[in-house]
Amino acid sequence: MLSDAELAALQDRLFQLRCAAEDVVTAADDGAGADELRRMALELALTARGLERLR
């Protein structure tokens, strides 16, 4: 069971994850280069990794 603070932190991190994913899609749609997309995908992966550590 999560406390109110833990739930709020989880919701914040999930929002960050969704925003990062949407940024990658937008960048791809706008014709971003491979280097930029790779940087953004790395940021997305790091955000997801941070969610795994929330316990």
mmCIF entry with sequence, helices, sheets and N, C-alpha, C, O atoms, coordinates in Angstrom:
data_MODEL
# 
_entry.id   MODEL 
# 
_entity.id                         1 
_entity.type                       polymer 
_entity.pdbx_number_of_molecules   1 
# 
_entity_poly.entity_id                      1 
_entity_poly.type                           'polypeptide(L)' 
_entity_poly.nstd_linkage                   no 
_entity_poly.nstd_monomer                   no 
_entity_poly.pdbx_seq_one_letter_code       MLSDAELAALQDRLFQLRCAAEDVVTAADDGAGADELRRMALELALTARGLERLR 
_entity_poly.pdbx_seq_one_letter_code_can   MLSDAELAALQDRLFQLRCAAEDVVTAADDGAGADELRRMALELALTARGLERLR 
_entity_poly.pdbx_strand_id                 A 
# 
loop_
_entity_poly_seq.entity_id 
_entity_poly_seq.num 
_entity_poly_seq.mon_id 
_entity_poly_seq.hetero 
1 1  MET n 
1 2  LEU n 
1 3  SER n 
1 4  ASP n 
1 5  ALA n 
1 6  GLU n 
1 7  LEU n 
1 8  ALA n 
1 9  ALA n 
1 10 LEU n 
1 11 GLN n 
1 12 ASP n 
1 13 ARG n 
1 14 LEU n 
1 15 PHE n 
1 16 GLN n 
1 17 LEU n 
1 18 ARG n 
1 19 CYS n 
1 20 ALA n 
1 21 ALA n 
1 22 GLU n 
1 23 ASP n 
1 24 VAL n 
1 25 VAL n 
1 26 THR n 
1 27 ALA n 
1 28 ALA n 
1 29 ASP n 
1 30 ASP n 
1 31 GLY n 
1 32 ALA n 
1 33 GLY n 
1 34 ALA n 
1 35 ASP n 
1 36 GLU n 
1 37 LEU n 
1 38 ARG n 
1 39 ARG n 
1 40 MET n 
1 41 ALA n 
1 42 LEU n 
1 43 GLU n 
1 44 LEU n 
1 45 ALA n 
1 46 LEU n 
1 47 THR n 
1 48 ALA n 
1 49 ARG n 
1 50 GLY n 
1 51 LEU n 
1 52 GLU n 
1 53 ARG n 
1 54 LEU n 
1 55 ARG n 
# 
_struct_asym.id          A 
_struct_asym.entity_id   1 
# 
loop_
_struct_conf.conf_type_id 
_struct_conf.id 
_struct_conf.pdbx_PDB_helix_id 
_struct_conf.beg_label_comp_id 
_struct_conf.beg_label_asym_id 
_struct_conf.beg_label_seq_id 
_struct_conf.pdbx_beg_PDB_ins_code 
_struct_conf.end_label_comp_id 
_struct_conf.end_label_asym_id 
_struct_conf.end_label_seq_id 
_struct_conf.pdbx_end_PDB_ins_code 
_struct_conf.beg_auth_comp_id 
_struct_conf.beg_auth_asym_id 
_struct_conf.beg_auth_seq_id 
_struct_conf.end_auth_comp_id 
_struct_conf.end_auth_asym_id 
_struct_conf.end_auth_seq_id 
_struct_conf.pdbx_PDB_helix_class 
_struct_conf.details 
_struct_conf.pdbx_PDB_helix_length 
HELX_P HELX_P1 AA1 ASP A 4  ? ASP A 29 ? ASP A 4  ASP A 29 1 ? 26 
HELX_P HELX_P2 AA2 ALA A 34 ? GLU A 52 ? ALA A 34 GLU A 52 1 ? 19 
# 
_struct_conf_type.id          HELX_P 
_struct_conf_type.criteria    ? 
_struct_conf_type.reference   ? 
# 
loop_
_atom_site.group_PDB 
_atom_site.id 
_atom_site.type_symbol 
_atom_site.label_atom_id 
_atom_site.label_alt_id 
_atom_site.label_comp_id 
_atom_site.label_asym_id 
_atom_site.label_entity_id 
_atom_site.label_seq_id 
_atom_site.pdbx_PDB_ins_code 
_atom_site.Cartn_x 
_atom_site.Cartn_y 
_atom_site.Cartn_z 
_atom_site.occupancy 
_atom_site.B_iso_or_equiv 
_atom_site.pdbx_formal_charge 
_atom_site.auth_seq_id 
_atom_site.auth_comp_id 
_atom_site.auth_asym_id 
_atom_site.auth_atom_id 
_atom_site.pdbx_PDB_model_num 
ATOM 1   N N  . MET A 1 1  ? 0.839  -1.166 0.000   1.00 0.00 ? 1  MET A N  1 
ATOM 2   C CA . MET A 1 1  ? 0.000  0.000  0.000   1.00 0.00 ? 1  MET A CA 1 
ATOM 3   C C  . MET A 1 1  ? 0.900  1.251  0.000   1.00 0.00 ? 1  MET A C  1 
ATOM 4   O O  . MET A 1 1  ? 1.882  1.326  0.739   1.00 0.00 ? 1  MET A O  1 
ATOM 5   N N  . LEU A 1 2  ? 0.547  2.204  -0.827  1.00 0.00 ? 2  LEU A N  1 
ATOM 6   C CA . LEU A 1 2  ? 1.323  3.443  -0.924  1.00 0.00 ? 2  LEU A CA 1 
ATOM 7   C C  . LEU A 1 2  ? 0.711  4.533  -0.052  1.00 0.00 ? 2  LEU A C  1 
ATOM 8   O O  . LEU A 1 2  ? -0.508 4.658  0.066   1.00 0.00 ? 2  LEU A O  1 
ATOM 9   N N  . SER A 1 3  ? 1.591  5.308  0.547   1.00 0.00 ? 3  SER A N  1 
ATOM 10  C CA . SER A 1 3  ? 1.113  6.470  1.295   1.00 0.00 ? 3  SER A CA 1 
ATOM 11  C C  . SER A 1 3  ? 0.680  7.542  0.293   1.00 0.00 ? 3  SER A C  1 
ATOM 12  O O  . SER A 1 3  ? 0.939  7.423  -0.905  1.00 0.00 ? 3  SER A O  1 
ATOM 13  N N  . ASP A 1 4  ? 0.034  8.567  0.785   1.00 0.00 ? 4  ASP A N  1 
ATOM 14  C CA . ASP A 1 4  ? -0.387 9.668  -0.088  1.00 0.00 ? 4  ASP A CA 1 
ATOM 15  C C  . ASP A 1 4  ? 0.811  10.313 -0.776  1.00 0.00 ? 4  ASP A C  1 
ATOM 16  O O  . ASP A 1 4  ? 0.748  10.655 -1.957  1.00 0.00 ? 4  ASP A O  1 
ATOM 17  N N  . ALA A 1 5  ? 1.896  10.477 -0.033  1.00 0.00 ? 5  ALA A N  1 
ATOM 18  C CA . ALA A 1 5  ? 3.106  11.092 -0.601  1.00 0.00 ? 5  ALA A CA 1 
ATOM 19  C C  . ALA A 1 5  ? 3.731  10.191 -1.661  1.00 0.00 ? 5  ALA A C  1 
ATOM 20  O O  . ALA A 1 5  ? 4.174  10.673 -2.703  1.00 0.00 ? 5  ALA A O  1 
ATOM 21  N N  . GLU A 1 6  ? 3.768  8.896  -1.403  1.00 0.00 ? 6  GLU A N  1 
ATOM 22  C CA . GLU A 1 6  ? 4.323  7.951  -2.379  1.00 0.00 ? 6  GLU A CA 1 
ATOM 23  C C  . GLU A 1 6  ? 3.469  7.910  -3.639  1.00 0.00 ? 6  GLU A C  1 
ATOM 24  O O  . GLU A 1 6  ? 4.001  7.851  -4.748  1.00 0.00 ? 6  GLU A O  1 
ATOM 25  N N  . LEU A 1 7  ? 2.165  7.940  -3.478  1.00 0.00 ? 7  LEU A N  1 
ATOM 26  C CA . LEU A 1 7  ? 1.270  7.949  -4.629  1.00 0.00 ? 7  LEU A CA 1 
ATOM 27  C C  . LEU A 1 7  ? 1.458  9.210  -5.457  1.00 0.00 ? 7  LEU A C  1 
ATOM 28  O O  . LEU A 1 7  ? 1.485  9.149  -6.686  1.00 0.00 ? 7  LEU A O  1 
ATOM 29  N N  . ALA A 1 8  ? 1.585  10.338 -4.800  1.00 0.00 ? 8  ALA A N  1 
ATOM 30  C CA . ALA A 1 8  ? 1.809  11.608 -5.506  1.00 0.00 ? 8  ALA A CA 1 
ATOM 31  C C  . ALA A 1 8  ? 3.132  11.568 -6.269  1.00 0.00 ? 8  ALA A C  1 
ATOM 32  O O  . ALA A 1 8  ? 3.208  12.037 -7.404  1.00 0.00 ? 8  ALA A O  1 
ATOM 33  N N  . ALA A 1 9  ? 4.174  11.009 -5.648  1.00 0.00 ? 9  ALA A N  1 
ATOM 34  C CA . ALA A 1 9  ? 5.474  10.890 -6.313  1.00 0.00 ? 9  ALA A CA 1 
ATOM 35  C C  . ALA A 1 9  ? 5.375  9.980  -7.527  1.00 0.00 ? 9  ALA A C  1 
ATOM 36  O O  . ALA A 1 9  ? 5.956  10.272 -8.572  1.00 0.00 ? 9  ALA A O  1 
ATOM 37  N N  . LEU A 1 10 ? 4.647  8.884  -7.396  1.00 0.00 ? 10 LEU A N  1 
ATOM 38  C CA . LEU A 1 10 ? 4.459  7.965  -8.510  1.00 0.00 ? 10 LEU A CA 1 
ATOM 39  C C  . LEU A 1 10 ? 3.702  8.646  -9.653  1.00 0.00 ? 10 LEU A C  1 
ATOM 40  O O  . LEU A 1 10 ? 4.070  8.497  -10.818 1.00 0.00 ? 10 LEU A O  1 
ATOM 41  N N  . GLN A 1 11 ? 2.671  9.375  -9.326  1.00 0.00 ? 11 GLN A N  1 
ATOM 42  C CA . GLN A 1 11 ? 1.905  10.088 -10.354 1.00 0.00 ? 11 GLN A CA 1 
ATOM 43  C C  . GLN A 1 11 ? 2.778  11.117 -11.064 1.00 0.00 ? 11 GLN A C  1 
ATOM 44  O O  . GLN A 1 11 ? 2.688  11.267 -12.282 1.00 0.00 ? 11 GLN A O  1 
ATOM 45  N N  . ASP A 1 12 ? 3.616  11.823 -10.322 1.00 0.00 ? 12 ASP A N  1 
ATOM 46  C CA . ASP A 1 12 ? 4.524  12.800 -10.929 1.00 0.00 ? 12 ASP A CA 1 
ATOM 47  C C  . ASP A 1 12 ? 5.494  12.120 -11.887 1.00 0.00 ? 12 ASP A C  1 
ATOM 48  O O  . ASP A 1 12 ? 5.732  12.614 -12.989 1.00 0.00 ? 12 ASP A O  1 
ATOM 49  N N  . ARG A 1 13 ? 6.044  11.003 -11.472 1.00 0.00 ? 13 ARG A N  1 
ATOM 50  C CA . ARG A 1 13 ? 7.004  10.290 -12.322 1.00 0.00 ? 13 ARG A CA 1 
ATOM 51  C C  . ARG A 1 13 ? 6.330  9.697  -13.554 1.00 0.00 ? 13 ARG A C  1 
ATOM 52  O O  . ARG A 1 13 ? 6.916  9.691  -14.637 1.00 0.00 ? 13 ARG A O  1 
ATOM 53  N N  . LEU A 1 14 ? 5.120  9.206  -13.399 1.00 0.00 ? 14 LEU A N  1 
ATOM 54  C CA . LEU A 1 14 ? 4.394  8.690  -14.563 1.00 0.00 ? 14 LEU A CA 1 
ATOM 55  C C  . LEU A 1 14 ? 4.093  9.818  -15.552 1.00 0.00 ? 14 LEU A C  1 
ATOM 56  O O  . LEU A 1 14 ? 4.161  9.616  -16.765 1.00 0.00 ? 14 LEU A O  1 
ATOM 57  N N  . PHE A 1 15 ? 3.766  10.988 -15.042 1.00 0.00 ? 15 PHE A N  1 
ATOM 58  C CA . PHE A 1 15 ? 3.535  12.149 -15.901 1.00 0.00 ? 15 PHE A CA 1 
ATOM 59  C C  . PHE A 1 15 ? 4.818  12.504 -16.654 1.00 0.00 ? 15 PHE A C  1 
ATOM 60  O O  . PHE A 1 15 ? 4.775  12.782 -17.852 1.00 0.00 ? 15 PHE A O  1 
ATOM 61  N N  . GLN A 1 16 ? 5.945  12.496 -15.965 1.00 0.00 ? 16 GLN A N  1 
ATOM 62  C CA . GLN A 1 16 ? 7.233  12.777 -16.605 1.00 0.00 ? 16 GLN A CA 1 
ATOM 63  C C  . GLN A 1 16 ? 7.537  11.756 -17.692 1.00 0.00 ? 16 GLN A C  1 
ATOM 64  O O  . GLN A 1 16 ? 8.037  12.109 -18.760 1.00 0.00 ? 16 GLN A O  1 
ATOM 65  N N  . LEU A 1 17 ? 7.235  10.497 -17.423 1.00 0.00 ? 17 LEU A N  1 
ATOM 66  C CA . LEU A 1 17 ? 7.469  9.435  -18.394 1.00 0.00 ? 17 LEU A CA 1 
ATOM 67  C C  . LEU A 1 17 ? 6.611  9.645  -19.640 1.00 0.00 ? 17 LEU A C  1 
ATOM 68  O O  . LEU A 1 17 ? 7.100  9.538  -20.764 1.00 0.00 ? 17 LEU A O  1 
ATOM 69  N N  . ARG A 1 18 ? 5.329  9.946  -19.433 1.00 0.00 ? 18 ARG A N  1 
ATOM 70  C CA . ARG A 1 18 ? 4.435  10.180 -20.567 1.00 0.00 ? 18 ARG A CA 1 
ATOM 71  C C  . ARG A 1 18 ? 4.895  11.383 -21.382 1.00 0.00 ? 18 ARG A C  1 
ATOM 72  O O  . ARG A 1 18 ? 4.902  11.331 -22.612 1.00 0.00 ? 18 ARG A O  1 
ATOM 73  N N  . CYS A 1 19 ? 5.272  12.445 -20.720 1.00 0.00 ? 19 CYS A N  1 
ATOM 74  C CA . CYS A 1 19 ? 5.730  13.647 -21.425 1.00 0.00 ? 19 CYS A CA 1 
ATOM 75  C C  . CYS A 1 19 ? 6.988  13.359 -22.232 1.00 0.00 ? 19 CYS A C  1 
ATOM 76  O O  . CYS A 1 19 ? 7.118  13.818 -23.367 1.00 0.00 ? 19 CYS A O  1 
ATOM 77  N N  . ALA A 1 20 ? 7.910  12.605 -21.657 1.00 0.00 ? 20 ALA A N  1 
ATOM 78  C CA . ALA A 1 20 ? 9.139  12.260 -22.380 1.00 0.00 ? 20 ALA A CA 1 
ATOM 79  C C  . ALA A 1 20 ? 8.825  11.421 -23.608 1.00 0.00 ? 20 ALA A C  1 
ATOM 80  O O  . ALA A 1 20 ? 9.414  11.630 -24.668 1.00 0.00 ? 20 ALA A O  1 
ATOM 81  N N  . ALA A 1 21 ? 7.910  10.482 -23.479 1.00 0.00 ? 21 ALA A N  1 
ATOM 82  C CA . ALA A 1 21 ? 7.516  9.651  -24.627 1.00 0.00 ? 21 ALA A CA 1 
ATOM 83  C C  . ALA A 1 21 ? 6.848  10.500 -25.705 1.00 0.00 ? 21 ALA A C  1 
ATOM 84  O O  . ALA A 1 21 ? 7.129  10.335 -26.892 1.00 0.00 ? 21 ALA A O  1 
ATOM 85  N N  . GLU A 1 22 ? 5.975  11.397 -25.297 1.00 0.00 ? 22 GLU A N  1 
ATOM 86  C CA . GLU A 1 22 ? 5.310  12.276 -26.268 1.00 0.00 ? 22 GLU A CA 1 
ATOM 87  C C  . GLU A 1 22 ? 6.319  13.184 -26.958 1.00 0.00 ? 22 GLU A C  1 
ATOM 88  O O  . GLU A 1 22 ? 6.172  13.483 -28.143 1.00 0.00 ? 22 GLU A O  1 
ATOM 89  N N  . ASP A 1 23 ? 7.340  13.626 -26.231 1.00 0.00 ? 23 ASP A N  1 
ATOM 90  C CA . ASP A 1 23 ? 8.385  14.460 -26.833 1.00 0.00 ? 23 ASP A CA 1 
ATOM 91  C C  . ASP A 1 23 ? 9.140  13.704 -27.919 1.00 0.00 ? 23 ASP A C  1 
ATOM 92  O O  . ASP A 1 23 ? 9.477  14.280 -28.953 1.00 0.00 ? 23 ASP A O  1 
ATOM 93  N N  . VAL A 1 24 ? 9.407  12.429 -27.696 1.00 0.00 ? 24 VAL A N  1 
ATOM 94  C CA . VAL A 1 24 ? 10.097 11.613 -28.705 1.00 0.00 ? 24 VAL A CA 1 
ATOM 95  C C  . VAL A 1 24 ? 9.234  11.494 -29.958 1.00 0.00 ? 24 VAL A C  1 
ATOM 96  O O  . VAL A 1 24 ? 9.734  11.642 -31.073 1.00 0.00 ? 24 VAL A O  1 
ATOM 97  N N  . VAL A 1 25 ? 7.957  11.231 -29.782 1.00 0.00 ? 25 VAL A N  1 
ATOM 98  C CA . VAL A 1 25 ? 7.042  11.107 -30.923 1.00 0.00 ? 25 VAL A CA 1 
ATOM 99  C C  . VAL A 1 25 ? 6.984  12.424 -31.696 1.00 0.00 ? 25 VAL A C  1 
ATOM 100 O O  . VAL A 1 25 ? 7.061  12.428 -32.925 1.00 0.00 ? 25 VAL A O  1 
ATOM 101 N N  . THR A 1 26 ? 6.851  13.529 -30.986 1.00 0.00 ? 26 THR A N  1 
ATOM 102 C CA . THR A 1 26 ? 6.791  14.840 -31.630 1.00 0.00 ? 26 THR A CA 1 
ATOM 103 C C  . THR A 1 26 ? 8.072  15.126 -32.401 1.00 0.00 ? 26 THR A C  1 
ATOM 104 O O  . THR A 1 26 ? 8.031  15.602 -33.536 1.00 0.00 ? 26 THR A O  1 
ATOM 105 N N  . ALA A 1 27 ? 9.199  14.835 -31.783 1.00 0.00 ? 27 ALA A N  1 
ATOM 106 C CA . ALA A 1 27 ? 10.483 15.071 -32.444 1.00 0.00 ? 27 ALA A CA 1 
ATOM 107 C C  . ALA A 1 27 ? 10.603 14.219 -33.711 1.00 0.00 ? 27 ALA A C  1 
ATOM 108 O O  . ALA A 1 27 ? 11.070 14.706 -34.740 1.00 0.00 ? 27 ALA A O  1 
ATOM 109 N N  . ALA A 1 28 ? 10.189 12.969 -33.642 1.00 0.00 ? 28 ALA A N  1 
ATOM 110 C CA . ALA A 1 28 ? 10.243 12.088 -34.816 1.00 0.00 ? 28 ALA A CA 1 
ATOM 111 C C  . ALA A 1 28 ? 9.327  12.623 -35.914 1.00 0.00 ? 28 ALA A C  1 
ATOM 112 O O  . ALA A 1 28 ? 9.707  12.653 -37.085 1.00 0.00 ? 28 ALA A O  1 
ATOM 113 N N  . ASP A 1 29 ? 8.126  13.044 -35.537 1.00 0.00 ? 29 ASP A N  1 
ATOM 114 C CA . ASP A 1 29 ? 7.187  13.605 -36.510 1.00 0.00 ? 29 ASP A CA 1 
ATOM 115 C C  . ASP A 1 29 ? 7.736  14.874 -37.159 1.00 0.00 ? 29 ASP A C  1 
ATOM 116 O O  . ASP A 1 29 ? 7.449  15.160 -38.321 1.00 0.00 ? 29 ASP A O  1 
ATOM 117 N N  . ASP A 1 30 ? 8.519  15.624 -36.405 1.00 0.00 ? 30 ASP A N  1 
ATOM 118 C CA . ASP A 1 30 ? 9.088  16.878 -36.905 1.00 0.00 ? 30 ASP A CA 1 
ATOM 119 C C  . ASP A 1 30 ? 10.398 16.676 -37.666 1.00 0.00 ? 30 ASP A C  1 
ATOM 120 O O  . ASP A 1 30 ? 11.019 17.640 -38.113 1.00 0.00 ? 30 ASP A O  1 
ATOM 121 N N  . GLY A 1 31 ? 10.810 15.422 -37.810 1.00 0.00 ? 31 GLY A N  1 
ATOM 122 C CA . GLY A 1 31 ? 12.001 15.124 -38.598 1.00 0.00 ? 31 GLY A CA 1 
ATOM 123 C C  . GLY A 1 31 ? 13.320 15.227 -37.850 1.00 0.00 ? 31 GLY A C  1 
ATOM 124 O O  . GLY A 1 31 ? 14.356 15.476 -38.465 1.00 0.00 ? 31 GLY A O  1 
ATOM 125 N N  . ALA A 1 32 ? 13.302 15.045 -36.549 1.00 0.00 ? 32 ALA A N  1 
ATOM 126 C CA . ALA A 1 32 ? 14.545 15.102 -35.770 1.00 0.00 ? 32 ALA A CA 1 
ATOM 127 C C  . ALA A 1 32 ? 15.525 14.050 -36.261 1.00 0.00 ? 32 ALA A C  1 
ATOM 128 O O  . ALA A 1 32 ? 15.133 12.985 -36.737 1.00 0.00 ? 32 ALA A O  1 
ATOM 129 N N  . GLY A 1 33 ? 16.789 14.366 -36.137 1.00 0.00 ? 33 GLY A N  1 
ATOM 130 C CA . GLY A 1 33 ? 17.829 13.438 -36.560 1.00 0.00 ? 33 GLY A CA 1 
ATOM 131 C C  . GLY A 1 33 ? 18.019 12.300 -35.577 1.00 0.00 ? 33 GLY A C  1 
ATOM 132 O O  . GLY A 1 33 ? 17.501 12.320 -34.461 1.00 0.00 ? 33 GLY A O  1 
ATOM 133 N N  . ALA A 1 34 ? 18.766 11.318 -36.014 1.00 0.00 ? 34 ALA A N  1 
ATOM 134 C CA . ALA A 1 34 ? 19.001 10.129 -35.199 1.00 0.00 ? 34 ALA A CA 1 
ATOM 135 C C  . ALA A 1 34 ? 19.676 10.468 -33.873 1.00 0.00 ? 34 ALA A C  1 
ATOM 136 O O  . ALA A 1 34 ? 19.326 9.892  -32.843 1.00 0.00 ? 34 ALA A O  1 
ATOM 137 N N  . ASP A 1 35 ? 20.633 11.390 -33.879 1.00 0.00 ? 35 ASP A N  1 
ATOM 138 C CA . ASP A 1 35 ? 21.325 11.753 -32.639 1.00 0.00 ? 35 ASP A CA 1 
ATOM 139 C C  . ASP A 1 35 ? 20.371 12.365 -31.624 1.00 0.00 ? 35 ASP A C  1 
ATOM 140 O O  . ASP A 1 35 ? 20.422 12.041 -30.437 1.00 0.00 ? 35 ASP A O  1 
ATOM 141 N N  . GLU A 1 36 ? 19.505 13.248 -32.096 1.00 0.00 ? 36 GLU A N  1 
ATOM 142 C CA . GLU A 1 36 ? 18.528 13.883 -31.204 1.00 0.00 ? 36 GLU A CA 1 
ATOM 143 C C  . GLU A 1 36 ? 17.532 12.853 -30.672 1.00 0.00 ? 36 GLU A C  1 
ATOM 144 O O  . GLU A 1 36 ? 17.210 12.859 -29.484 1.00 0.00 ? 36 GLU A O  1 
ATOM 145 N N  . LEU A 1 37 ? 17.049 11.979 -31.536 1.00 0.00 ? 37 LEU A N  1 
ATOM 146 C CA . LEU A 1 37 ? 16.103 10.952 -31.099 1.00 0.00 ? 37 LEU A CA 1 
ATOM 147 C C  . LEU A 1 37 ? 16.748 9.990  -30.100 1.00 0.00 ? 37 LEU A C  1 
ATOM 148 O O  . LEU A 1 37 ? 16.111 9.558  -29.139 1.00 0.00 ? 37 LEU A O  1 
ATOM 149 N N  . ARG A 1 38 ? 18.010 9.664  -30.338 1.00 0.00 ? 38 ARG A N  1 
ATOM 150 C CA . ARG A 1 38 ? 18.714 8.782  -29.408 1.00 0.00 ? 38 ARG A CA 1 
ATOM 151 C C  . ARG A 1 38 ? 18.849 9.448  -28.044 1.00 0.00 ? 38 ARG A C  1 
ATOM 152 O O  . ARG A 1 38 ? 18.642 8.795  -27.022 1.00 0.00 ? 38 ARG A O  1 
ATOM 153 N N  . ARG A 1 39 ? 19.191 10.736 -28.008 1.00 0.00 ? 39 ARG A N  1 
ATOM 154 C CA . ARG A 1 39 ? 19.313 11.464 -26.747 1.00 0.00 ? 39 ARG A CA 1 
ATOM 155 C C  . ARG A 1 39 ? 17.982 11.471 -26.007 1.00 0.00 ? 39 ARG A C  1 
ATOM 156 O O  . ARG A 1 39 ? 17.929 11.267 -24.794 1.00 0.00 ? 39 ARG A O  1 
ATOM 157 N N  . MET A 1 40 ? 16.920 11.708 -26.747 1.00 0.00 ? 40 MET A N  1 
ATOM 158 C CA . MET A 1 40 ? 15.597 11.755 -26.131 1.00 0.00 ? 40 MET A CA 1 
ATOM 159 C C  . MET A 1 40 ? 15.166 10.373 -25.640 1.00 0.00 ? 40 MET A C  1 
ATOM 160 O O  . MET A 1 40 ? 14.561 10.249 -24.576 1.00 0.00 ? 40 MET A O  1 
ATOM 161 N N  . ALA A 1 41 ? 15.480 9.340  -26.418 1.00 0.00 ? 41 ALA A N  1 
ATOM 162 C CA . ALA A 1 41 ? 15.143 7.975  -25.998 1.00 0.00 ? 41 ALA A CA 1 
ATOM 163 C C  . ALA A 1 41 ? 15.916 7.599  -24.737 1.00 0.00 ? 41 ALA A C  1 
ATOM 164 O O  . ALA A 1 41 ? 15.386 6.910  -23.865 1.00 0.00 ? 41 ALA A O  1 
ATOM 165 N N  . LEU A 1 42 ? 17.163 8.046  -24.640 1.00 0.00 ? 42 LEU A N  1 
ATOM 166 C CA . LEU A 1 42 ? 17.947 7.791  -23.437 1.00 0.00 ? 42 LEU A CA 1 
ATOM 167 C C  . LEU A 1 42 ? 17.301 8.475  -22.230 1.00 0.00 ? 42 LEU A C  1 
ATOM 168 O O  . LEU A 1 42 ? 17.212 7.884  -21.154 1.00 0.00 ? 42 LEU A O  1 
ATOM 169 N N  . GLU A 1 43 ? 16.859 9.696  -22.405 1.00 0.00 ? 43 GLU A N  1 
ATOM 170 C CA . GLU A 1 43 ? 16.166 10.408 -21.324 1.00 0.00 ? 43 GLU A CA 1 
ATOM 171 C C  . GLU A 1 43 ? 14.904 9.653  -20.909 1.00 0.00 ? 43 GLU A C  1 
ATOM 172 O O  . GLU A 1 43 ? 14.604 9.540  -19.721 1.00 0.00 ? 43 GLU A O  1 
ATOM 173 N N  . LEU A 1 44 ? 14.179 9.146  -21.881 1.00 0.00 ? 44 LEU A N  1 
ATOM 174 C CA . LEU A 1 44 ? 12.973 8.360  -21.614 1.00 0.00 ? 44 LEU A CA 1 
ATOM 175 C C  . LEU A 1 44 ? 13.326 7.114  -20.807 1.00 0.00 ? 44 LEU A C  1 
ATOM 176 O O  . LEU A 1 44 ? 12.651 6.790  -19.830 1.00 0.00 ? 44 LEU A O  1 
ATOM 177 N N  . ALA A 1 45 ? 14.380 6.418  -21.216 1.00 0.00 ? 45 ALA A N  1 
ATOM 178 C CA . ALA A 1 45 ? 14.796 5.206  -20.503 1.00 0.00 ? 45 ALA A CA 1 
ATOM 179 C C  . ALA A 1 45 ? 15.221 5.523  -19.075 1.00 0.00 ? 45 ALA A C  1 
ATOM 180 O O  . ALA A 1 45 ? 14.912 4.766  -18.154 1.00 0.00 ? 45 ALA A O  1 
ATOM 181 N N  . LEU A 1 46 ? 15.922 6.628  -18.884 1.00 0.00 ? 46 LEU A N  1 
ATOM 182 C CA . LEU A 1 46 ? 16.349 7.011  -17.535 1.00 0.00 ? 46 LEU A CA 1 
ATOM 183 C C  . LEU A 1 46 ? 15.148 7.348  -16.652 1.00 0.00 ? 46 LEU A C  1 
ATOM 184 O O  . LEU A 1 46 ? 15.136 7.022  -15.465 1.00 0.00 ? 46 LEU A O  1 
ATOM 185 N N  . THR A 1 47 ? 14.153 7.990  -17.224 1.00 0.00 ? 47 THR A N  1 
ATOM 186 C CA . THR A 1 47 ? 12.935 8.297  -16.473 1.00 0.00 ? 47 THR A CA 1 
ATOM 187 C C  . THR A 1 47 ? 12.227 7.011  -16.068 1.00 0.00 ? 47 THR A C  1 
ATOM 188 O O  . THR A 1 47 ? 11.773 6.881  -14.931 1.00 0.00 ? 47 THR A O  1 
ATOM 189 N N  . ALA A 1 48 ? 12.132 6.064  -16.990 1.00 0.00 ? 48 ALA A N  1 
ATOM 190 C CA . ALA A 1 48 ? 11.500 4.781  -16.686 1.00 0.00 ? 48 ALA A CA 1 
ATOM 191 C C  . ALA A 1 48 ? 12.293 4.030  -15.616 1.00 0.00 ? 48 ALA A C  1 
ATOM 192 O O  . ALA A 1 48 ? 11.710 3.417  -14.722 1.00 0.00 ? 48 ALA A O  1 
ATOM 193 N N  . ARG A 1 49 ? 13.609 4.078  -15.709 1.00 0.00 ? 49 ARG A N  1 
ATOM 194 C CA . ARG A 1 49 ? 14.457 3.418  -14.712 1.00 0.00 ? 49 ARG A CA 1 
ATOM 195 C C  . ARG A 1 49 ? 14.216 4.017  -13.330 1.00 0.00 ? 49 ARG A C  1 
ATOM 196 O O  . ARG A 1 49 ? 14.205 3.303  -12.328 1.00 0.00 ? 49 ARG A O  1 
ATOM 197 N N  . GLY A 1 50 ? 14.026 5.324  -13.287 1.00 0.00 ? 50 GLY A N  1 
ATOM 198 C CA . GLY A 1 50 ? 13.736 5.966  -12.014 1.00 0.00 ? 50 GLY A CA 1 
ATOM 199 C C  . GLY A 1 50 ? 12.433 5.472  -11.405 1.00 0.00 ? 50 GLY A C  1 
ATOM 200 O O  . GLY A 1 50 ? 12.314 5.377  -10.184 1.00 0.00 ? 50 GLY A O  1 
ATOM 201 N N  . LEU A 1 51 ? 11.469 5.162  -12.237 1.00 0.00 ? 51 LEU A N  1 
ATOM 202 C CA . LEU A 1 51 ? 10.200 4.619  -11.740 1.00 0.00 ? 51 LEU A CA 1 
ATOM 203 C C  . LEU A 1 51 ? 10.393 3.247  -11.111 1.00 0.00 ? 51 LEU A C  1 
ATOM 204 O O  . LEU A 1 51 ? 9.713  2.904  -10.144 1.00 0.00 ? 51 LEU A O  1 
ATOM 205 N N  . GLU A 1 52 ? 11.305 2.469  -11.650 1.00 0.00 ? 52 GLU A N  1 
ATOM 206 C CA . GLU A 1 52 ? 11.557 1.131  -11.104 1.00 0.00 ? 52 GLU A CA 1 
ATOM 207 C C  . GLU A 1 52 ? 12.104 1.214  -9.681  1.00 0.00 ? 52 GLU A C  1 
ATOM 208 O O  . GLU A 1 52 ? 11.914 0.293  -8.887  1.00 0.00 ? 52 GLU A O  1 
ATOM 209 N N  . ARG A 1 53 ? 12.780 2.311  -9.361  1.00 0.00 ? 53 ARG A N  1 
ATOM 210 C CA . ARG A 1 53 ? 13.398 2.443  -8.033  1.00 0.00 ? 53 ARG A CA 1 
ATOM 211 C C  . ARG A 1 53 ? 12.414 2.932  -6.967  1.00 0.00 ? 53 ARG A C  1 
ATOM 212 O O  . ARG A 1 53 ? 12.737 2.934  -5.779  1.00 0.00 ? 53 ARG A O  1 
ATOM 213 N N  . LEU A 1 54 ? 11.230 3.342  -7.383  1.00 0.00 ? 54 LEU A N  1 
ATOM 214 C CA . LEU A 1 54 ? 10.242 3.816  -6.407  1.00 0.00 ? 54 LEU A CA 1 
ATOM 215 C C  . LEU A 1 54 ? 9.621  2.619  -5.699  1.00 0.00 ? 54 LEU A C  1 
ATOM 216 O O  . LEU A 1 54 ? 8.885  1.841  -6.307  1.00 0.00 ? 54 LEU A O  1 
ATOM 217 N N  . ARG A 1 55 ? 9.915  2.478  -4.443  1.00 0.00 ? 55 ARG A N  1 
ATOM 218 C CA . ARG A 1 55 ? 9.380  1.353  -3.660  1.00 0.00 ? 55 ARG A CA 1 
ATOM 219 C C  . ARG A 1 55 ? 9.089  1.786  -2.257  1.00 0.00 ? 55 ARG A C  1 
ATOM 220 O O  . ARG A 1 55 ? 8.633  0.981  -1.445  1.00 0.00 ? 55 ARG A O  1 
# 
